[in-house]
């Protein structure tokens, strides 16, 4: 059993004495400081009794509807700028603090009531503890992307069997392509990096990669750049088709996740993961470049992306909706660049397959 203290705060929260107010951020900081000193005396070891506080979730679509976000479709900006702290712009924020003991929850409730005048009465309620890890795992059981390609989590029984048959190490040491050729399975451990195969934009990119590999036989001898690589799923797919891959992602946590996923699929020796485009592939060294990110990022880095492309390179741009396409195409055609353009779609999402001519 755990105890949840629910309370609401505005942007400015009046002090109980009636003189002055604190910002919401100051209240949360003071509340955290107070709660971090609460202990579970019954444990005999003075363990912390405060688990933490959640400010809730506001989806990109909701932020767009409320006028907080002009770019309504946000996939993975890596390091979100301050202006995307949409919750900070809510007039009333509903907070929940979690405690190990009822005594600690009541102490925190008393502190709030003593220090501040809140817009509504806080409440403390007991909740059954959940195995969040098990719940999270149950929410992702894998997906059939298209014929001959499946993405599974490492806890899926079919992947566990593959690992067991390989000797139980879970690492194929450069032989991942042979396992992939037999099974058509990519293993992805969901983590900080975007891309588990469930999103339409990822599926569109995987479909194009598979078509390229089928057309060419495989991608051996090809250099692939996955720009905005997230979990590494697209780079891993390219490596499993034989390519030498560079994954570029600014989020270090996502890069840790991608490194783990590359090792798990046995292609760690074919993938280089960095936070910026390496010098050795600039100046026309890339055969296939995939960028499944945001329209603003695709526009901002158009020059650097094009600089990496070989004369007959394949360029895949995704993370787009219909209204994005013409602007993106026009940007990439600038400076004398000439591409044959193919548009792909799945539900409301779009991808551009550009082939240099």
Buried (B, 14 or more C-beta within 10 A) or exposed (E): EBBBBBBBBBBEBBEEEEEEBBBBEEBBEBBEEBBEEBBBEEEEEEEBBBBEBEBEEBEBEEBBEEEBBEBEBBBBBBEEEEEBEBBBBBEEBBBBBBBBBBBBBBBBBEBBBEBBEBEEEBEBEEEEEEEEEEEEBEEBEBBEBEEEBBBBBBBBEEBBEBBEEBEEEBBBEEEBBEBBEEBBBBBBBBBBBBBBBBBBBBBBBBBBBBBBBEEBEBBEEBBBBBBBBBBBBBBBBBBBBBBBBBBBBBBEEBBBBBBBBBBBBBBBEBBBBEEEBEEEBEEEBBBBBBBBBBBEBBBEBBEEBBBBBBEEBBBBBBBBBEEBBEEBBEBBBEEEBEBEBEEBBBEEBBBBBBBBE
